[in-house]
Amino acid sequence: MILAGDIGGTHSRIALFEAVNNKLRLVVERIYPSREHSGLEEIISLFLTDQETRIEAVCFGIAGPVINGRVSTPNLPWIIDSIELAKHSGLPIVWIINDLHAHASGIDDLGAADAVALNDSPSQAGNAGLIAAGTGLGEAGLYWDGSRRYAFPCEGGHADFAPRNDLEIALLRYLLSRFGRVSYERVLSGPGLVNIYEFLRESGAETEPEWLADELKSSNDAGATISHHGMSAEAPICEHAIDLFVSIYGAEAGNLALKLLATGGIFVSGGIAKRILPKLQQAEFRRAFTVKGRLQPLLEKIPVRVIVNDAVGLLGAARYALNQTQLKRRAQTEGAEQ
């Protein structure tokens, strides 16, 4: 039995998986609002209250750079240490990995219905990449060794935002005046969509209706409100914000493909992608993804898929724990034989 978690700035998903013949079966899952809890230890305690089972492996995918089993989450006031977490929670060895590392680790456990193709390029062998806009912007890679893929983390979402036209240059200047430095996460995330919206309003590029201003003032999630009205075409300013977001999303996904030489594909994950999927399926995302000068023919051949299975992070964390447990047992067996 494996305890797995996908810990984000908004929600923490915790689950138990049973591993049988190298296949993972979801036994039970719970979702907790991350900000309503003091830390991961509290959430684990709540989850395990009504679970009576022997846990053999544990892995949590957590937003933020994980160094030596320790992470200070950028979108939560938490510091999580794998050794301390195991000690205080009474768990066996705990593996902590970056949340996008977990998402990437779960890709090969997905079925055909778990992803939607954005182009008609067929799946093929080779390196792959994963990008996910949510509370923040996560990125990860998958290295192809000739027979299988190995996921690895990165923090590409915090790389410098690179505008491509006059409107995006104006957006960069606006954000520089507010933040001093502008990463892709300042644009491609839930708060990033709000930043785009406010830029369009304050620059005079779009007019904010009074009813929308009132709604946003009372909203607990301005990004969700903007995306809702943008997808329903009820407010031009919201629709423009979504369209600009999608174009920049496509461009950065193409950047990731170039950096990883991701001939095996680019996967788009995260809650925002699922919410705005009809926009991603339109031509602008693909155009922004492929317009890379002399390397456009390469980008046109790379398959792009949107993951629509919300459990991919949990699957990946469980898969990582299972793989690590199998490696540990193999090493112990080989050591005993020697």
C-alpha positions as CSV (number, residue, x, y, z in Angstrom):
1,M,0.0,0.0,0.0
2,I,1.3,3.4,-1.0
3,L,0.5,6.8,0.5
4,A,0.8,9.5,-2.1
5,G,0.1,13.2,-2.3
6,D,-0.1,16.0,-4.8
7,I,0.4,19.2,-2.7
8,G,-0.4,22.5,-4.4
9,G,-0.8,26.0,-3.3
10,T,-4.6,25.7,-3.5
11,H,-5.4,22.1,-2.9
12,S,-3.7,19.1,-1.3
13,R,-4.8,15.7,-2.7
14,I,-3.9,12.7,-0.6
15,A,-4.6,9.1,-1.6
16,L,-3.8,5.5,-0.9
17,F,-2.8,3.2,-3.8
18,E,-2.5,-0.5,-4.0
19,A,0.3,-1.8,-6.1
20,V,-0.4,-5.2,-7.9
21,N,1.8,-6.6,-10.6
22,N,3.4,-3.1,-11.1
23,K,0.0,-1.6,-11.7
24,L,-1.5,1.1,-9.4
25,R,-5.1,1.0,-8.1
26,L,-6.6,4.0,-6.3
27,V,-8.1,2.9,-3.0
28,V,-9.2,6.2,-1.4
29,E,-8.6,9.9,-2.1
30,R,-9.3,13.1,-0.1
31,I,-8.8,16.7,-1.1
32,Y,-8.0,19.4,1.4
33,P,-7.8,23.2,1.0
34,S,-4.1,23.8,1.5
35,R,-4.3,27.3,3.1
36,E,-6.8,26.1,5.7
37,H,-4.1,23.9,7.4
38,S,-0.9,24.7,9.2
39,G,1.1,22.2,7.2
40,L,1.3,18.9,5.5
41,E,1.7,17.0,8.8
42,E,-1.8,18.2,9.9
43,I,-3.3,17.1,6.6
44,I,-1.7,13.6,6.8
45,S,-3.0,13.2,10.3
46,L,-6.5,14.0,9.2
47,F,-6.3,11.7,6.2
48,L,-5.0,8.7,8.3
49,T,-7.6,9.2,11.1
50,D,-10.0,6.7,9.4
51,Q,-7.5,4.6,7.5
52,E,-6.4,1.3,9.0
53,T,-3.8,-0.1,6.7
54,R,-0.1,-0.9,6.7
55,I,1.7,1.7,4.5
56,E,4.9,0.5,2.9
57,A,5.9,3.5,0.7
58,V,5.2,7.2,0.8
59,C,5.8,10.0,-1.7
60,F,4.5,13.6,-1.9
61,G,4.8,15.8,-4.9
62,I,5.0,19.4,-3.6
63,A,5.1,22.7,-5.5
64,G,8.6,24.3,-5.1
65,P,12.2,23.3,-5.5
66,V,13.0,20.2,-3.5
67,I,16.6,20.1,-2.3
68,N,17.9,17.1,-0.3
69,G,14.3,16.2,0.7
70,R,13.4,19.6,1.9
71,V,11.2,22.3,0.3
72,S,10.1,25.8,1.3
73,T,6.8,26.1,-0.7
74,P,6.7,29.4,-2.7
75,N,2.9,29.7,-2.6
76,L,2.3,28.4,1.0
77,P,4.0,29.4,4.3
78,W,5.2,25.8,4.8
79,I,8.7,24.3,5.1
80,I,8.6,20.5,4.6
81,D,11.4,18.1,5.5
82,S,11.1,14.5,4.5
83,I,12.9,13.1,7.6
84,E,11.0,15.3,10.0
85,L,7.7,14.5,8.3
86,A,8.4,10.7,8.6
87,K,9.4,11.0,12.2
88,H,6.4,13.1,13.4
89,S,3.8,11.3,11.3
90,G,5.0,7.8,12.1
91,L,5.5,6.9,8.5
92,P,8.2,4.8,6.8
93,I,10.7,6.5,4.6
94,V,9.1,9.6,2.9
95,W,10.1,10.7,-0.5
96,I,9.4,14.4,-1.4
97,I,9.7,15.4,-5.0
98,N,8.6,18.5,-6.9
99,D,4.9,18.5,-7.9
100,L,5.7,18.6,-11.7
101,H,8.3,15.8,-11.2
102,A,5.4,13.8,-9.8
103,H,3.1,14.8,-12.7
104,A,5.7,13.8,-15.2
105,S,6.3,10.5,-13.3
106,G,2.6,9.6,-13.8
107,I,2.4,10.3,-17.5
108,D,3.1,6.7,-18.6
109,D,0.3,5.4,-16.2
110,L,-2.3,7.4,-18.1
111,G,-4.8,5.9,-20.5
112,A,-5.8,7.2,-24.0
113,A,-8.8,9.0,-22.5
114,D,-6.7,10.9,-20.0
115,A,-5.2,13.3,-22.6
116,V,-6.6,15.5,-25.4
117,A,-4.4,16.1,-28.5
118,L,-3.9,19.7,-29.6
119,N,-2.3,18.7,-32.9
120,D,-2.3,15.6,-35.2
121,S,1.4,14.8,-34.7
122,P,1.7,11.1,-33.6
123,S,3.3,10.0,-30.4
124,Q,6.9,9.0,-30.8
125,A,10.0,8.1,-28.8
126,G,12.3,10.9,-27.4
127,N,12.6,13.4,-24.6
128,A,9.3,15.0,-23.5
129,G,8.3,18.0,-21.4
130,L,5.5,18.9,-19.1
131,I,4.1,22.4,-18.4
132,A,1.3,23.3,-16.0
133,A,-0.2,26.6,-15.0
134,G,-2.1,26.7,-11.8
135,T,-1.4,28.6,-8.6
136,G,2.1,28.9,-10.1
137,L,3.7,27.7,-13.2
138,G,5.5,24.4,-13.1
139,E,7.7,22.7,-15.7
140,A,9.4,19.3,-15.8
141,G,11.3,17.1,-18.3
142,L,11.3,13.4,-19.2
143,Y,14.6,12.0,-20.5
144,W,14.5,9.2,-23.0
145,D,17.3,6.7,-22.7
146,G,16.4,4.6,-25.7
147,S,13.9,2.3,-23.9
148,R,12.0,4.3,-21.3
149,R,11.5,7.9,-20.0
150,Y,12.8,9.2,-16.7
151,A,11.1,12.3,-15.1
152,F,13.2,15.1,-13.7
153,P,12.2,18.4,-12.1
154,C,13.1,22.0,-13.1
155,E,12.1,25.5,-12.2
156,G,11.6,26.9,-15.7
157,G,8.4,28.7,-14.7
158,H,10.6,31.2,-12.8
159,A,12.7,32.0,-15.9
160,D,12.4,35.6,-17.3
161,F,9.3,36.4,-19.3
162,A,10.2,37.1,-22.9
163,P,7.7,39.3,-24.8
164,R,7.2,38.8,-28.5
165,N,5.3,41.9,-29.7
166,D,4.4,45.4,-28.8
167,L,1.5,44.4,-26.6
168,E,3.6,41.9,-24.6
169,I,6.4,44.5,-24.3
170,A,3.8,46.9,-22.7
171,L,2.7,44.0,-20.5
172,L,6.3,43.4,-19.4
173,R,6.8,47.1,-18.6
174,Y,3.6,47.2,-16.6
175,L,4.7,44.1,-14.6
176,L,8.2,45.4,-14.1
177,S,6.8,48.5,-12.5
178,R,4.9,46.3,-10.0
179,F,7.3,43.5,-9.3
180,G,10.8,44.6,-10.3
181,R,11.4,41.3,-12.1
182,V,9.0,39.3,-14.2
183,S,9.0,35.6,-14.6
184,Y,6.7,33.5,-16.7
185,E,4.8,32.6,-13.5
186,R,3.8,36.2,-13.2
187,V,1.8,35.7,-16.4
188,L,1.1,32.0,-16.7
189,S,-0.8,31.2,-13.5
190,G,-4.1,32.0,-11.8
191,P,-2.6,35.2,-10.3
192,G,-0.9,35.8,-13.7
193,L,-4.2,35.8,-15.5
194,V,-5.4,38.5,-13.0
195,N,-2.2,40.4,-13.8
196,I,-3.0,40.3,-17.5
197,Y,-6.5,41.5,-16.9
198,E,-5.4,44.4,-14.7
199,F,-2.8,45.4,-17.4
200,L,-5.6,45.5,-20.1
201,R,-7.8,47.5,-17.8
202,E,-5.2,50.0,-16.6
203,S,-3.5,50.5,-19.9
204,G,-6.8,51.3,-21.5
205,A,-6.6,48.4,-24.0
206,E,-10.0,47.2,-22.7
207,T,-12.8,48.7,-20.6
208,E,-14.0,47.0,-17.5
209,P,-17.8,46.8,-17.1
210,E,-19.1,48.1,-13.8
211,W,-20.9,44.8,-13.1
212,L,-17.7,42.9,-13.6
213,A,-15.8,45.2,-11.3
214,D,-18.4,44.6,-8.6
215,E,-18.2,40.9,-9.1
216,L,-14.4,40.8,-8.9
217,K,-14.4,42.8,-5.7
218,S,-16.5,40.1,-4.0
219,S,-14.8,37.1,-5.7
220,N,-12.6,34.8,-3.7
221,D,-10.9,33.7,-6.9
222,A,-10.5,36.5,-9.4
223,G,-8.6,34.3,-11.8
224,A,-11.5,31.8,-12.0
225,T,-14.0,34.7,-12.4
226,I,-12.0,36.1,-15.3
227,S,-11.6,32.8,-17.0
228,H,-15.3,32.0,-16.6
229,H,-16.4,35.2,-18.3
230,G,-13.7,34.9,-20.9
231,M,-14.7,31.4,-21.9
232,S,-18.4,32.4,-22.1
233,A,-17.5,35.5,-24.1
234,E,-19.6,37.6,-21.6
235,A,-16.9,40.3,-21.2
236,P,-14.5,41.4,-24.0
237,I,-11.8,42.3,-21.4
238,C,-11.9,38.8,-20.0
239,E,-11.9,37.2,-23.4
240,H,-8.9,39.3,-24.4
241,A,-7.1,38.3,-21.2
242,I,-7.7,34.6,-21.9
243,D,-6.6,35.0,-25.5
244,L,-3.3,36.7,-24.5
245,F,-2.8,34.1,-21.8
246,V,-3.3,31.2,-24.3
247,S,-0.9,32.8,-26.8
248,I,1.9,33.2,-24.2
249,Y,1.2,29.7,-22.9
250,G,1.7,28.3,-26.4
251,A,4.9,30.3,-26.8
252,E,6.4,29.1,-23.5
253,A,5.4,25.5,-24.2
254,G,7.3,25.8,-27.5
255,N,10.3,27.2,-25.6
256,L,10.2,24.2,-23.3
257,A,10.1,21.9,-26.3
258,L,13.2,23.6,-27.7
259,K,15.2,23.5,-24.5
260,L,14.5,19.8,-24.0
261,L,14.5,18.8,-27.6
262,A,11.2,17.2,-26.7
263,T,10.5,15.2,-29.9
264,G,8.6,12.8,-27.7
265,G,6.0,15.4,-26.9
266,I,4.9,18.3,-24.8
267,F,2.2,17.6,-22.1
268,V,0.1,20.4,-20.7
269,S,-1.3,19.8,-17.2
270,G,-2.9,21.8,-14.4
271,G,-6.4,23.0,-13.5
272,I,-6.3,26.0,-15.8
273,A,-5.6,24.0,-18.9
274,K,-8.6,21.8,-18.3
275,R,-10.8,24.9,-17.6
276,I,-9.8,26.7,-20.9
277,L,-9.4,23.6,-23.0
278,P,-11.6,24.9,-25.9
279,K,-9.3,27.9,-26.2
280,L,-6.2,25.7,-26.2
281,Q,-7.7,23.7,-29.0
282,Q,-8.0,26.8,-31.2
283,A,-5.3,27.8,-33.7
284,E,-3.5,30.5,-31.6
285,F,-1.9,28.1,-29.1
286,R,-0.5,25.9,-31.9
287,R,0.7,29.0,-33.8
288,A,2.5,30.4,-30.8
289,F,4.0,26.9,-30.1
290,T,5.4,26.5,-33.6
291,V,6.5,30.0,-34.6
292,K,10.2,29.5,-33.7
293,G,12.0,30.8,-36.9
294,R,14.2,28.3,-38.6
295,L,13.2,25.5,-36.1
296,Q,9.4,25.8,-36.9
297,P,9.5,22.5,-38.9
298,L,10.8,20.7,-35.8
299,L,8.1,22.2,-33.6
300,E,5.3,21.2,-36.1
301,K,6.2,17.5,-35.7
302,I,6.1,17.5,-31.9
303,P,2.9,16.1,-30.4
304,V,1.1,18.3,-27.8
305,R,-1.3,16.8,-25.4
306,V,-3.5,18.3,-22.6
307,I,-3.8,16.0,-19.6
308,V,-7.4,16.0,-18.4
309,N,-7.0,13.4,-15.6
310,D,-6.8,15.4,-12.3
311,A,-5.1,12.4,-10.6
312,V,-1.9,12.5,-12.6
313,G,0.1,14.1,-9.8
314,L,-1.1,11.4,-7.3
315,L,-0.4,8.7,-9.8
316,G,3.1,10.0,-10.4
317,A,3.8,10.3,-6.7
318,A,2.7,6.7,-6.2
319,R,4.7,5.5,-9.2
320,Y,7.8,7.3,-7.9
321,A,7.4,5.6,-4.4
322,L,6.8,2.2,-6.0
323,N,9.9,2.6,-8.3
324,Q,12.1,3.7,-5.4
325,T,10.8,0.8,-3.2
326,Q,11.6,-1.7,-6.0
327,L,15.1,-0.3,-6.5
328,K,15.7,-0.5,-2.7
329,R,14.6,-4.1,-2.6
330,R,16.7,-5.0,-5.6
331,A,19.8,-3.5,-4.1
332,Q,19.2,-5.3,-0.8
333,T,18.8,-8.6,-2.7
334,E,21.9,-8.1,-4.7
335,G,23.8,-7.1,-1.5
336,A,22.7,-10.3,0.2
337,E,23.7,-12.4,-2.7
338,Q,27.2,-10.9,-2.7
